[in-house]
């Protein structure tokens, strides 16, 4: 049976601090629990083996009928922290899916009132290569006035990314160029299209 793996990392939201002892449950698409585990001192849990459709579906560029990945849901809970549910986790045959779960502290007002802590749900969108409408956006409509062309290729070490649409009032973050390219590429193509599959990146 074709399988992939799910590796989970838990941390404090918007920080690098790992969270230990987070109760994690992985559910399949039918809601059946696949695994229950705890994050260790580095915030890691797994990897967990999970069913995935055969890799041939993702390698067939004309496939638009059989979803080439399986969907899973992960819940994370820890006393004093908001429960987090991550839905739409994609698992591909022979590939490792890394799920980074960032937990928020429980709201003090709710704790004082003895109420349940607020739950947080994040739903990942379906892969654009399968459902269509993906890509990096429309082609530019106008030409660049006085284009500036370098004499040689320059690869930056860092790049600043705007976390939203150009007009959105959201923050900018600076990340390494290598991490940026790796994340963009994995969002634009299937992870099975790496060098080992013979597909060009």
Secondary structure as GFF3:
##gff-version 3
##sequence-region A 1 201
A	DSSP	beta_strand	3	12	.	.	.	ID=ss1
A	DSSP	beta_strand	23	27	.	.	.	ID=ss2
A	DSSP	beta_strand	33	38	.	.	.	ID=ss3
A	DSSP	beta_strand	44	51	.	.	.	ID=ss4
A	DSSP	alpha_helix	56	59	.	.	.	ID=ss5
A	DSSP	beta_strand	70	77	.	.	.	ID=ss6
A	DSSP	beta_strand	84	91	.	.	.	ID=ss7
A	DSSP	beta_strand	96	103	.	.	.	ID=ss8
A	DSSP	alpha_helix	108	113	.	.	.	ID=ss9
A	DSSP	beta_strand	120	123	.	.	.	ID=ss10
A	DSSP	alpha_helix	128	131	.	.	.	ID=ss11
A	DSSP	beta_strand	158	162	.	.	.	ID=ss12
A	DSSP	beta_strand	172	176	.	.	.	ID=ss13
A	DSSP	alpha_helix	177	188	.	.	.	ID=ss14
A	DSSP	three_ten_helix	191	193	.	.	.	ID=ss15
A	DSSP	three_ten_helix	195	197	.	.	.	ID=ss16
###
